[in-house]
Amino acid sequence: MNRRDFIRYGTAASLSLVACQAQAGRTPITRKALPIPPLKKPDVRNGIDQYDLTIHEAKHLFFDGVATRTYAIDGTYLGPTLLLERGHKVSINYTNRLKEVTTMHGHGMHVPARMDGTAHQTIAPGTTWSAIYTVNQRACTNWYHPHAMGKTAEQVYKGMAGLILIEDDESRALDLPRRYGIDDIPLVLQDRHFDRGQIDYSPSMPEIMHGYVGDTFLVNGAIEPIFDAEAKELRLRILNGSNSSIYALGFVEGLTMQQIATDNAFLEAPVAMQKLVLSPGERAEVILDLGRHSGKTFELYDYYNKKSFMTIRVSKKPTATTTLPIRLTTLERLDPAKAVRTRRFVLEGRMMRLMINGKSMDMGRIDEKVPVGETEIWEVENTMPMHHNFHIHATHFEPIDRDGKAENIYPNERGHKDVILVPSGSTVRFVVRMSDYTDPATPYMYHCHFLEHEDNGMMGQFAVV
């Protein structure tokens, strides 16, 4: 069965990859322990926290005995996790050893426009570009990825992405798991196509319009890995790092998740849930209480695609304990009644081209000028028979309603976000305010974070003035 039949009919989509291989008479993949991206702490030079990263071609072992060609940052697939401290001045230095131009965007980072790493801040082969700024936001889980014009989807697909963790005094004061790789675990969730063991990025035009959805699930670059956990509270920092997939995550055994953070900050209080829906680019931090589950096994499952991501085995005795706080933080709230204007963004398509407000992305055009310090409402309408989401650079926002109903904003979305799902035929409103940085000549971007949609024109630019 070819790749497009696989997607169209879902014949194998409900099976694990191992089961599919067994059906086909192939040698099953050896399931690996969950890889943990290295935690990269800074070298302090001249009073600045320096992070030196190299973007390069590599080979990665997804399959037994097969060296898969990838793009990577320092390693063989994905990049290290960067640990940043609020209030510190940092310089993240990206050296491009590829044969093509790239960029590197700090997704979720509140930075000056010229340090945002968009398509305007290109990194030519053989050169280094540095994002230099003072970390000016609350503790959260963000990520970095390329944002090159027309090449974002392919470069991310080949492996260029990594997490950014921001810590502050408030975060450290909370009784939460924080031993990286032991009870504080990063999970970069993706799906990929492979052809004879090589990454296959060859979307057809329909797949560009609907999004390129793979048939092989990866967690931190491994297929259906296993994590051996201590019998205690476990913190998962989850990124939907896919190109165009929406995941509905849960545990088939009914294990309850307590979500403690969304894209840009802690939630004010934990939110209990059985299923967590994340669209591309969204992040969530959840706590699992495994204290009474010693010896048990849990499967992290995607109910949309009916596939398993990974297995958690509660196989270790606890070497530390934590107790989830009832209260996590107090968020600064913007009052929609004080908004000075409403901006409207219509997500639409015509003649196999995607647009916002009737216009496809143009690097030379600034679509919106947004005054600093003013509260605004942004209204995003999806007119198409397919799902989209909406991401805004420079800051976070607070969702107000979907389709005019506040109850359609779920409790775990009631925080500081920078990506929100906009289902087919729906309208989402959020309140937002730009702060700190102005630059009338250098724009930020807003766009659908389905990467094929972004590359195919569903993106615009705004300058903070």
C-alpha positions as CSV (number, residue, x, y, z in Angstrom):
1,M,0.0,0.0,0.0
2,N,1.4,3.4,-0.9
3,R,1.7,6.4,1.4
4,R,-1.4,8.2,0.1
5,D,-3.6,5.1,0.3
6,F,-2.3,4.6,3.8
7,I,-3.5,8.1,4.8
8,R,-6.8,8.0,2.8
9,Y,-8.1,4.7,4.1
10,G,-6.4,4.5,7.4
11,T,-5.9,0.8,7.0
12,A,-2.8,0.7,9.1
13,A,-3.3,4.0,10.9
14,S,-4.9,2.3,14.0
15,L,-2.0,-0.1,14.4
16,S,1.3,0.5,16.0
17,L,4.3,0.6,13.7
18,V,5.6,-2.6,15.2
19,A,2.3,-4.4,14.5
20,C,2.2,-3.0,10.9
21,Q,5.7,-4.4,10.3
22,A,4.7,-7.7,11.7
23,Q,1.7,-7.9,9.4
24,A,4.0,-7.1,6.5
25,G,6.5,-9.8,7.4
26,R,9.2,-7.3,8.2
27,T,11.6,-7.5,11.1
28,P,10.1,-5.4,14.0
29,I,11.9,-2.3,15.1
30,T,13.6,-2.7,18.4
31,R,11.8,-0.3,20.8
32,K,14.3,2.0,22.4
33,A,14.5,3.8,25.7
34,L,13.1,7.3,25.4
35,P,15.9,9.6,24.3
36,I,16.3,12.7,26.4
37,P,17.6,15.8,24.5
38,P,20.8,17.1,26.2
39,L,20.1,20.0,28.6
40,K,22.3,22.8,27.4
41,K,23.4,25.3,30.0
42,P,25.2,28.5,29.0
43,D,28.8,29.4,28.9
44,V,29.1,32.8,30.5
45,R,31.3,35.1,28.5
46,N,31.6,38.9,29.1
47,G,28.6,38.7,31.4
48,I,26.3,37.2,28.8
49,D,24.9,33.6,28.8
50,Q,26.2,32.2,25.6
51,Y,24.7,29.2,23.8
52,D,26.6,28.0,20.8
53,L,24.7,25.7,18.3
54,T,25.6,24.2,15.0
55,I,23.0,23.4,12.3
56,H,24.3,20.6,10.1
57,E,23.5,17.5,8.0
58,A,23.6,14.3,10.0
59,K,22.5,10.6,10.1
60,H,20.1,9.2,12.7
61,L,19.1,5.7,13.6
62,F,15.3,5.6,13.5
63,F,15.4,2.0,12.3
64,D,17.7,-0.9,13.2
65,G,20.8,-0.8,10.9
66,V,19.5,2.1,8.8
67,A,21.3,5.5,8.8
68,T,18.6,8.1,7.9
69,R,19.8,11.4,6.5
70,T,18.6,14.3,8.6
71,Y,19.1,17.9,9.5
72,A,20.0,18.5,13.1
73,I,21.3,21.0,15.7
74,D,24.4,19.7,17.4
75,G,23.3,16.1,17.4
76,T,21.8,13.7,14.9
77,Y,18.1,14.7,15.1
78,L,16.4,17.7,16.8
79,G,18.6,19.8,19.1
80,P,19.5,20.2,22.7
81,T,17.1,21.7,25.3
82,L,18.2,25.3,26.2
83,L,17.8,26.3,29.8
84,L,17.3,30.1,30.1
85,E,17.0,32.2,33.2
86,R,14.6,35.1,33.5
87,G,16.4,38.4,33.8
88,H,19.6,37.1,32.2
89,K,21.1,38.5,29.0
90,V,21.6,35.7,26.5
91,S,23.2,35.2,23.1
92,I,22.1,32.2,21.2
93,N,24.6,31.7,18.4
94,Y,23.5,29.6,15.4
95,T,26.1,28.5,12.9
96,N,24.7,27.2,9.6
97,R,26.7,24.3,8.2
98,L,23.9,23.3,5.7
99,K,24.2,23.9,2.0
100,E,21.1,26.1,2.1
101,V,19.8,29.2,3.9
102,T,17.9,28.9,7.1
103,T,16.7,30.9,10.1
104,M,16.1,30.1,13.7
105,H,13.0,31.4,15.4
106,G,12.5,31.4,19.2
107,H,8.8,30.3,19.2
108,G,7.1,31.9,22.2
109,M,10.0,34.2,23.1
110,H,9.3,37.8,23.9
111,V,12.1,39.5,22.1
112,P,12.9,42.5,19.9
113,A,11.7,42.0,16.3
114,R,15.3,41.9,14.8
115,M,16.0,39.0,17.3
116,D,12.9,37.0,16.4
117,G,14.6,34.7,13.9
118,T,12.0,35.1,11.2
119,A,12.5,35.0,7.4
120,H,14.0,38.4,7.7
121,Q,16.9,37.2,9.8
122,T,18.5,34.7,7.5
123,I,21.6,32.6,8.2
124,A,23.5,31.9,5.0
125,P,25.6,28.7,4.7
126,G,28.9,29.1,6.6
127,T,27.7,32.0,8.7
128,T,26.6,32.6,12.3
129,W,23.6,34.6,13.5
130,S,23.0,35.4,17.1
131,A,19.7,36.1,18.9
132,I,20.8,38.5,21.7
133,Y,18.3,39.7,24.3
134,T,17.4,39.8,28.0
135,V,15.0,37.0,29.0
136,N,11.9,39.0,29.8
137,Q,9.1,36.6,30.5
138,R,7.7,34.1,33.0
139,A,8.7,30.5,33.3
140,C,7.4,28.4,30.5
141,T,8.3,25.8,27.8
142,N,9.0,27.3,24.4
143,W,10.9,25.9,21.4
144,Y,13.1,27.0,18.5
145,H,12.8,26.0,14.8
146,P,13.6,27.4,11.4
147,H,11.3,30.0,9.8
148,A,12.9,30.4,6.3
149,M,10.5,31.6,3.7
150,G,9.0,28.6,1.8
151,K,11.3,26.2,3.6
152,T,10.0,26.0,7.1
153,A,8.0,22.8,6.7
154,E,10.7,20.8,5.0
155,Q,13.5,21.9,7.4
156,V,11.5,21.2,10.5
157,Y,10.5,17.8,8.9
158,K,14.1,16.9,8.5
159,G,14.8,17.4,12.2
160,M,15.5,21.1,13.0
161,A,13.8,21.9,16.3
162,G,14.5,22.0,20.0
163,L,13.0,23.1,23.3
164,I,13.7,26.2,25.3
165,L,12.9,26.1,29.1
166,I,12.7,29.4,30.9
167,E,13.0,29.3,34.7
168,D,12.4,31.9,37.3
169,D,12.1,32.3,41.1
170,E,8.3,31.6,41.1
171,S,8.8,28.3,39.2
172,R,11.5,27.2,41.6
173,A,9.3,27.9,44.6
174,L,6.6,25.5,43.5
175,D,6.8,21.9,44.7
176,L,7.0,20.4,41.2
177,P,9.2,17.7,39.6
178,R,12.2,19.5,38.2
179,R,14.9,16.8,37.8
180,Y,15.5,17.0,34.0
181,G,15.4,13.5,32.4
182,I,14.3,11.8,35.7
183,D,10.9,13.3,36.7
184,D,10.8,16.4,34.4
185,I,10.6,15.0,30.9
186,P,10.5,16.8,27.5
187,L,8.4,15.1,24.9
188,V,8.6,16.4,21.3
189,L,5.8,14.7,19.5
190,Q,6.0,14.4,15.7
191,D,4.9,12.2,12.8
192,R,6.9,11.4,9.7
193,H,6.9,9.5,6.4
194,F,9.8,7.2,5.6
195,D,10.7,5.6,2.3
196,R,13.2,2.8,2.6
197,G,14.3,4.2,5.9
198,Q,14.8,7.8,4.6
199,I,12.7,10.8,5.6
200,D,10.2,11.4,2.8
201,Y,9.1,15.0,2.5
202,S,7.2,15.0,-0.8
203,P,3.8,16.5,-0.3
204,S,1.3,16.6,-3.1
205,M,-0.8,19.7,-3.6
206,P,-3.8,18.2,-1.7
207,E,-1.4,17.4,1.1
208,I,-0.1,20.9,1.2
209,M,-3.6,22.2,1.4
210,H,-4.7,19.8,4.1
211,G,-1.3,19.4,5.8
212,Y,1.3,16.7,5.5
213,V,0.4,14.0,8.0
214,G,2.9,11.1,8.6
215,D,2.2,7.5,9.4
216,T,5.1,7.0,11.8
217,F,5.0,8.5,15.3
218,L,8.2,9.9,16.9
219,V,8.9,11.0,20.4
220,N,12.2,12.9,20.8
221,G,13.3,11.2,17.5
222,A,12.5,7.6,18.6
223,I,9.7,5.4,17.3
224,E,7.3,4.2,20.1
225,P,10.0,4.5,22.8
226,I,9.7,3.3,26.4
227,F,10.3,5.4,29.5
228,D,11.1,3.8,32.9
229,A,9.6,6.2,35.5
230,E,9.8,6.4,39.3
231,A,6.6,5.7,41.3
232,K,6.0,9.4,42.0
233,E,4.8,12.5,40.3
234,L,6.0,12.8,36.8
235,R,6.1,16.1,34.8
236,L,5.8,15.9,31.1
237,R,6.6,19.0,29.0
238,I,4.8,18.2,25.7
239,L,5.3,19.9,22.4
240,N,3.2,19.2,19.3
241,G,6.2,19.5,17.0
242,S,4.4,18.0,14.0
243,N,4.0,19.8,10.7
244,S,0.2,19.6,10.4
245,S,-1.2,17.1,12.9
246,I,-3.7,17.7,15.7
247,Y,-3.2,15.2,18.5
248,A,-5.8,14.2,21.2
249,L,-3.5,12.7,23.8
250,G,-4.5,10.5,26.7
251,F,-3.7,7.2,28.4
252,V,-5.7,4.2,27.3
253,E,-5.6,2.9,30.9
254,G,-7.6,6.0,32.0
255,L,-4.7,7.8,33.9
256,T,-5.7,11.4,34.7
257,M,-3.5,14.2,33.7
258,Q,-3.2,17.5,35.6
259,Q,-2.3,20.2,33.2
260,I,-0.2,22.9,35.0
261,A,1.0,25.1,32.1
262,T,0.1,26.1,28.6
263,D,2.2,27.9,26.0
264,N,3.6,30.9,27.8
265,A,3.1,30.4,31.5
266,F,1.7,28.3,34.3
267,L,-2.1,28.0,34.6
268,E,-3.4,29.6,37.7
269,A,-4.4,26.1,39.0
270,P,-4.0,22.6,37.7
271,V,-6.7,21.3,35.3
272,A,-7.6,17.6,35.5
273,M,-8.3,16.0,32.1
274,Q,-8.4,12.6,30.4
275,K,-7.6,14.0,26.9
276,L,-5.3,16.8,25.9
277,V,-5.8,18.3,22.4
278,L,-2.8,20.1,21.0
279,S,-2.5,21.6,17.5
280,P,1.0,22.2,15.8
281,G,3.2,24.4,17.9
282,E,1.1,24.2,21.1
283,R,2.8,23.2,24.4
284,A,1.4,21.8,27.6
285,E,3.0,20.7,30.9
286,V,1.1,18.0,32.7
287,I,1.6,16.1,36.0
288,L,1.0,12.3,36.3
289,D,0.7,10.9,39.8
290,L,2.3,7.5,39.5
291,G,2.9,7.0,43.2
292,R,0.3,4.2,43.5
293,H,1.1,2.6,40.2
294,S,4.4,0.8,40.8
295,G,4.8,-2.0,38.4
296,K,2.1,-0.7,36.0
297,T,2.5,0.3,32.3
298,F,0.8,3.2,30.6
299,E,0.5,4.0,26.9
300,L,0.5,7.6,25.7
301,Y,-2.1,7.4,22.9
302,D,-3.4,9.7,20.2
303,Y,-7.1,9.3,19.9
304,Y,-7.3,11.2,16.6
305,N,-5.0,9.0,14.7
306,K,-5.6,5.9,16.9
307,K,-1.9,5.3,17.4
308,S,0.5,5.0,20.3
309,F,3.3,7.5,20.9
310,M,5.1,5.8,23.7
311,T,5.0,3.6,26.8
312,I,5.6,4.6,30.4
313,R,6.7,1.8,32.8
314,V,6.5,2.6,36.5
315,S,9.5,0.5,37.3
316,K,11.6,2.5,39.7
317,K,11.4,3.4,43.3
318,P,11.1,7.1,44.0
319,T,14.2,8.9,45.0
320,A,12.4,12.2,45.7
321,T,8.8,13.3,46.3
322,T,6.7,16.3,45.3
323,T,3.1,17.3,46.0
324,L,1.2,19.2,43.3
325,P,0.2,22.6,44.6
326,I,-3.5,23.6,44.5
327,R,-2.5,27.1,43.3
328,L,0.3,27.7,40.8
329,T,0.4,31.4,40.0
330,T,-1.7,34.6,39.5
331,L,-1.8,35.7,35.8
332,E,-2.0,39.3,34.7
333,R,-5.4,39.6,32.9
334,L,-6.3,41.9,30.1
335,D,-9.8,43.4,30.1
336,P,-11.5,43.0,26.7
337,A,-13.8,45.8,27.6
338,K,-10.8,48.1,27.5
339,A,-9.8,47.1,24.0
340,V,-9.3,50.2,21.8
341,R,-9.9,48.3,18.6
342,T,-10.7,44.9,17.0
343,R,-8.6,43.5,14.2
344,R,-10.2,40.8,12.0
345,F,-8.2,38.0,10.3
346,V,-10.0,35.7,7.8
347,L,-8.2,32.4,7.0
348,E,-9.2,31.4,3.4
349,G,-8.0,29.7,0.3
350,R,-8.4,30.3,-3.4
351,M,-6.9,28.6,-6.5
352,M,-4.7,26.2,-4.3
353,R,-3.2,29.2,-2.5
354,L,-3.8,30.1,1.1
355,M,-4.4,33.6,2.4
356,I,-5.2,35.8,5.4
357,N,-7.7,38.6,4.6
358,G,-7.4,37.8,0.9
359,K,-3.6,38.2,0.8
360,S,-0.9,35.6,0.6
361,M,2.4,36.3,2.4
362,D,4.6,39.0,1.0
363,M,8.0,39.7,2.6
364,G,7.9,43.2,1.4
365,R,4.5,44.1,2.9
366,I,3.7,45.0,6.5
367,D,0.0,44.1,6.9
368,E,-0.7,45.6,10.3
369,K,0.8,48.3,12.5
370,V,0.1,47.6,16.1
371,P,0.7,50.4,18.7
372,V,2.7,49.3,21.7
373,G,0.8,49.2,25.1
374,E,-2.7,49.2,23.7
375,T,-5.2,46.5,24.4
376,E,-6.7,45.0,21.3
377,I,-9.1,42.1,20.4
378,W,-8.0,40.0,17.5
379,E,-10.8,38.0,15.8
380,V,-9.7,35.0,13.6
381,E,-12.3,33.3,11.3
382,N,-11.6,30.0,9.5
383,T,-13.8,29.9,6.4
384,M,-12.3,26.7,5.0
385,P,-13.4,23.1,5.2
386,M,-10.3,22.1,7.1
387,H,-8.8,23.0,10.5
388,H,-6.2,25.7,11.0
389,N,-4.6,27.3,14.0
390,F,-3.3,30.8,14.6
391,H,0.1,31.8,16.1
392,I,1.3,35.3,16.9
393,H,4.9,36.3,17.5
394,A,6.2,38.9,20.0
395,T,3.8,38.2,22.9
396,H,1.1,36.0,24.3
397,F,-2.7,36.4,24.2
398,E,-5.7,35.4,26.3
399,P,-8.6,33.6,24.5
400,I,-12.0,35.1,25.0
401,D,-14.5,32.9,23.0
402,R,-15.1,30.5,20.1
403,D,-18.1,31.1,18.0
404,G,-19.2,33.8,20.4
405,K,-19.3,31.4,23.4
406,A,-16.9,31.8,26.3
407,E,-17.5,28.2,27.4
408,N,-16.0,27.0,24.1
409,I,-12.6,28.2,25.5
410,Y,-11.7,25.2,27.6
411,P,-10.2,25.5,31.2
412,N,-6.8,24.5,30.0
413,E,-6.8,27.2,27.4
414,R,-7.5,30.0,29.9
415,G,-3.9,31.0,30.3
416,H,-1.2,32.9,28.3
417,K,-1.1,31.3,24.9
418,D,0.6,32.0,21.5
419,V,-1.1,29.3,19.4
420,I,-4.8,28.5,19.4
421,L,-6.8,26.0,17.4
422,V,-9.4,27.5,14.9
423,P,-11.5,24.6,13.7
424,S,-13.2,24.6,10.3
425,G,-16.0,27.1,10.1
426,S,-15.3,28.6,13.5
427,T,-14.2,32.0,14.8
428,V,-11.9,32.6,17.8
429,R,-11.4,35.9,19.6
430,F,-8.5,36.7,21.9
431,V,-7.3,39.8,23.8
432,V,-3.7,40.9,23.3
433,R,-1.3,43.8,24.1
434,M,2.1,44.4,22.6
435,S,4.7,45.5,25.2
436,D,8.4,46.6,25.6
437,Y,9.7,46.5,22.0
438,T,8.9,48.7,19.0
439,D,10.4,48.6,15.5
440,P,8.5,50.2,12.6
441,A,10.8,48.7,10.0
442,T,11.2,45.1,11.2
443,P,8.0,43.1,11.4
444,Y,6.9,40.1,13.5
445,M,4.6,37.5,11.9
446,Y,1.2,35.9,12.5
447,H,0.3,32.8,10.7
448,C,-1.3,29.3,10.7
449,H,1.2,27.0,12.4
450,F,0.3,24.1,10.1
451,L,3.7,24.4,8.4
452,E,2.5,23.6,4.9
453,H,-0.1,26.3,5.3
454,E,2.4,28.8,6.5
455,D,4.7,28.1,3.6
456,N,1.8,28.2,1.1
457,G,0.9,31.8,2.0
458,M,-1.2,31.7,5.2
459,M,1.0,34.2,7.0
460,G,1.1,38.0,7.5
461,Q,3.4,40.6,9.1
462,F,2.9,43.2,11.7
463,A,5.1,46.0,13.1
464,V,4.9,47.2,16.7
465,V,5.0,51.0,16.6
